[in-house]
């Protein structure tokens, strides 16, 4: 099948398929005499795997490791579990950072009068590195 059909069947855009090929996540597609890429059902299955891993937030380098484990019939499930746990740990750290950002921004929003005056604690905070304080 051509790249358009592979994109439709896998849920991965043609642009991303080319990117994954450049990154080495999928093997270079076979080409027709005219130079068009040709994909097999197995290629589509790999693309679906990559898409699901991306949907779960795995970075390209981690997906390379997951693909290698997936394709290795001698793999240890503990290796897969450890990789997934590291990803969960990173996600939890990002969530904590995002929650801290939300808290800081909410404090600044609460401090802002939101009126016609030019004074703005949000902008004042952005020009400095400090803990937000209300100056009302």
N, C-alpha and C positions, 0 to 999 in steps of 0.2 A: 504494500500500500504506500501511497505517497505521503508526504509530510502533513498535508492537510487532513487526510484520513486518519493518520496516526494521532494527530492533535485531537481530533474529534473523539476518537476511540479511547484516548487516555485521559482527556480532560486537561492536557498540558498544551499551551499555545505553541505554534510553530516556532516563534521566536525563542521560547524557553527550551524547546527541543534542541535547537541549534546551540544555545548556550550550554546546556547539559553535555552536549557532544564536545564542545570546546573545553569544558571543565573535566572531561574524562569520566563523567558519570555513566554515560552510555558509549558504546563502541561506535566508531564512525560508521554511518549508514552506508550500505552498498549503494552504488549509483547506476543509473541507467546509462545507455550509450550517450544520451543527451545531457547527462550530468545531474539528473533529478535524483533526490534521495529516495531510497526504497526501504521500508520498515516491515519487519515480520511481526507476527502476533507475540512472539517472545519479547521483541523490542517494546511493544506496547505494554506488556506486563511489567517490564522494568520501569517504564515511564510512569505507570500507575503507582508502583512502589515508591518511586521518587516523589511523586505528587503527594502521596499520603504522608511521607516523612516530612516534606516541606509544610504540609498542613499542620503537622504537629510541632513545627518550629525548629526542626533540625537544620543546622547549617550544612552547606555543601560538603565540607570536610567530614562531618559526622555521617552524612549520607554515604559518602565513599566507604567509610568503615562498615556501616550497616549493610550496604550492598555486598561487600566482601564477605561479611558474616552470612548473609542470606544465601549467597551462592556457594558457600563452603559447607558441604554436607557433613564434614567432620567437626564443625563448630561446637563450641560449648555454649549452652544457653546462658550460663553465668556471665559470659563475655557480653552478650546482648543485653542482659539485665543490668550489668554494671554501666554500660554505655547509656542506656535509657535512664538510669538513676542519676548519672552525672548531668544529663540534660534536665531532668526534673529539678535537681539542685540549682542549676543555673536559672531555670524559669522562676523558681521560688525567690531567688535573689533579685531577679528583675522585677517581680511583683512587689517585693518589699521596697525597692527603689521607686517604683511608680507610685506606690501608696504614700511614700514620703513626699514625692513631688506634688501629689494631689493635696496632701495636708498643708504643705507650704503655700501652694497657690490659693487654696481655700482661705487660709489665714490672711493672705494679701488681699484677696477679693473682699473679705469681711472688713478689712481696714480701709478700703477705698470707698469714699463717699459716693462716687459715681454721679457727681453733679457737674456743674459748669465750671467749677474751679480748676485751675491747671495743676494743682498739687495732686500727685498720684503715687501712693505707696508702692504700687506694683512696679512702676518705672524706676522709682527710687531704689527699690530692692535690686532690680536688674543691673543697676550701675555699680552695685557694691556686692561684696561677698560677706554675708553675715546671716544671722538668724532673723527672720522677719519680725518686725515690731510695729505696732500701730502707733502712729504719731498724730492722733486726733485729740 
